Amino acid sequence: MYRQMKEHDKAIMAVGETLAINVLNAQAYYMQGLIYLDQGLTQKGCEALRKAVIYDLKGEERADAIQKAKEICEMELD
Protein backbone atom coordinates (compact mmCIF):
# COMPACT_ATOMS: atom_id res chain seq x y z
CA MET A 1 0.00 0.00 0.00
CA TYR A 2 2.74 2.50 0.90
CA ARG A 3 4.59 1.69 -2.30
CA GLN A 4 1.52 2.52 -4.38
CA MET A 5 1.23 5.86 -2.60
CA LYS A 6 4.95 6.54 -3.22
CA GLU A 7 5.66 6.58 0.53
CA HIS A 8 8.90 4.67 0.14
CA ASP A 9 10.26 5.31 3.65
CA LYS A 10 7.13 3.86 5.26
CA ALA A 11 7.13 0.97 2.80
CA ILE A 12 10.76 0.09 3.60
CA MET A 13 10.00 0.26 7.33
CA ALA A 14 7.01 -2.08 6.94
CA VAL A 15 9.06 -4.57 4.92
CA GLY A 16 11.87 -4.33 7.48
CA GLU A 17 9.45 -5.18 10.27
CA THR A 18 8.26 -8.21 8.33
CA LEU A 19 11.82 -9.37 7.70
CA ALA A 20 12.67 -8.89 11.39
CA ILE A 21 10.01 -11.50 12.14
CA ASN A 22 10.95 -13.87 9.30
CA VAL A 23 14.19 -13.35 7.39
CA LEU A 24 13.14 -15.98 4.85
CA ASN A 25 9.98 -14.17 3.72
CA ALA A 26 10.22 -14.22 -0.08
CA GLN A 27 7.22 -11.89 -0.51
CA ALA A 28 8.86 -9.24 1.69
CA TYR A 29 12.09 -9.40 -0.32
CA TYR A 30 10.09 -9.06 -3.54
CA MET A 31 8.36 -5.94 -2.23
CA GLN A 32 11.66 -4.58 -0.94
CA GLY A 33 13.18 -5.09 -4.38
CA LEU A 34 10.34 -3.26 -6.09
CA ILE A 35 10.58 -0.35 -3.65
CA TYR A 36 14.33 -0.03 -4.12
CA LEU A 37 13.96 -0.16 -7.90
CA ASP A 38 11.26 2.54 -7.70
CA GLN A 39 13.77 4.70 -5.84
CA GLY A 40 16.51 4.07 -8.39
CA LEU A 41 18.53 1.94 -5.97
CA THR A 42 19.26 -0.73 -8.54
CA GLN A 43 21.90 -2.72 -6.68
CA LYS A 44 19.77 -3.02 -3.52
CA GLY A 45 16.69 -3.80 -5.60
CA CYS A 46 18.45 -6.52 -7.55
CA GLU A 47 19.81 -8.14 -4.40
CA ALA A 48 16.34 -8.17 -2.82
CA LEU A 49 14.79 -9.72 -5.96
CA ARG A 50 17.53 -12.39 -5.95
CA LYS A 51 16.68 -13.24 -2.34
CA ALA A 52 12.98 -13.39 -3.17
CA VAL A 53 13.60 -15.99 -5.85
CA ILE A 54 16.07 -17.94 -3.70
CA TYR A 55 13.55 -18.04 -0.83
CA ASP A 56 10.96 -19.57 -3.19
CA LEU A 57 8.72 -16.72 -4.31
CA LYS A 58 5.71 -18.20 -6.12
CA GLY A 59 3.43 -17.48 -9.06
CA GLU A 60 3.25 -14.30 -11.11
CA GLU A 61 5.43 -12.46 -8.63
CA ARG A 62 8.21 -14.99 -9.17
CA ALA A 63 7.95 -14.55 -12.93
CA ASP A 64 8.03 -10.77 -12.48
CA ALA A 65 11.07 -10.93 -10.19
CA ILE A 66 12.93 -13.15 -12.66
CA GLN A 67 12.04 -10.86 -15.56
CA LYS A 68 13.16 -7.73 -13.70
CA ALA A 69 16.36 -9.47 -12.58
CA LYS A 70 17.12 -10.32 -16.19
CA GLU A 71 16.20 -6.97 -17.73
CA ILE A 72 17.30 -4.52 -15.04
CA CYS A 73 19.91 -6.42 -13.07
CA GLU A 74 21.34 -8.52 -15.89
CA MET A 75 21.01 -11.60 -13.63
CA GLU A 76 19.86 -15.02 -14.67
CA LEU A 77 17.59 -16.45 -12.00
CA ASP A 78 15.30 -19.48 -12.17
Secondary structure per residue as TSV (DSSP state, phi and psi in degrees):
chain	resnum	aa	ss	phi	psi
A	1	M	-	360.0	-47.4
A	2	Y	T	-62.4	-37.2
A	3	R	T	-62.4	-42.6
A	4	Q	T	-64.4	-29.6
A	5	M	T	-91.7	7.2
A	6	K	T	62.1	29.1
A	7	E	-	-98.9	72.9
A	8	H	H	-63.3	-38.3
A	9	D	H	-61.4	-44.8
A	10	K	H	-66.9	-37.5
A	11	A	H	-64.6	-44.6
A	12	I	H	-63.2	-39.1
A	13	M	H	-63.4	-43.9
A	14	A	H	-63.4	-42.5
A	15	V	H	-65.0	-41.1
A	16	G	H	-60.1	-39.5
A	17	E	H	-64.5	-40.4
A	18	T	H	-64.1	-44.1
A	19	L	H	-69.8	-25.7
A	20	A	H	-66.2	-30.3
A	21	I	H	-81.2	-41.1
A	22	N	-	-144.4	101.4
A	23	V	T	-72.2	-2.8
A	24	L	T	-106.4	16.3
A	25	N	-	-77.7	100.8
A	26	A	H	-61.5	-40.4
A	27	Q	H	-60.7	-41.1
A	28	A	H	-65.4	-41.4
A	29	Y	H	-65.0	-37.5
A	30	Y	H	-60.7	-49.4
A	31	M	H	-62.3	-41.1
A	32	Q	H	-60.3	-43.3
A	33	G	H	-60.5	-44.5
A	34	L	H	-63.4	-41.7
A	35	I	H	-62.7	-48.7
A	36	Y	H	-60.6	-42.1
A	37	L	H	-63.6	-39.3
A	38	D	H	-57.6	-35.2
A	39	Q	T	-84.9	-3.7
A	40	G	T	83.0	13.2
A	41	L	-	-93.2	73.7
A	42	T	H	-60.6	-46.6
A	43	Q	H	-61.0	-46.6
A	44	K	H	-64.7	-41.0
A	45	G	H	-62.8	-43.0
A	46	C	H	-65.0	-41.5
A	47	E	H	-63.3	-41.5
A	48	A	H	-65.5	-41.6
A	49	L	H	-63.4	-39.0
A	50	R	H	-60.1	-44.8
A	51	K	H	-64.0	-39.3
A	52	A	H	-58.3	-45.2
A	53	V	H	-68.9	-42.8
A	54	I	H	-59.8	-39.8
A	55	Y	T	-86.7	19.5
A	56	D	T	74.5	46.4
A	57	L	-	-58.8	144.2
A	58	K	-	-114.9	163.4
A	59	G	H	64.0	-146.5
A	60	E	H	-61.5	-33.4
A	61	E	H	-66.2	-37.6
A	62	R	H	-62.5	-46.7
A	63	A	H	-60.4	-40.9
A	64	D	H	-64.9	-44.0
A	65	A	H	-62.2	-42.4
A	66	I	H	-65.6	-41.7
A	67	Q	H	-63.6	-46.7
A	68	K	H	-63.7	-39.9
A	69	A	H	-60.8	-39.5
A	70	K	H	-71.6	-47.8
A	71	E	H	-77.1	-43.9
A	72	I	T	-91.8	-43.0
A	73	C	S	-95.4	-11.9
A	74	E	-	55.9	42.2
A	75	M	-	-113.2	144.1
A	76	E	-	-102.2	111.7
A	77	L	-	-121.3	149.8
A	78	D	-	-159.4	360.0
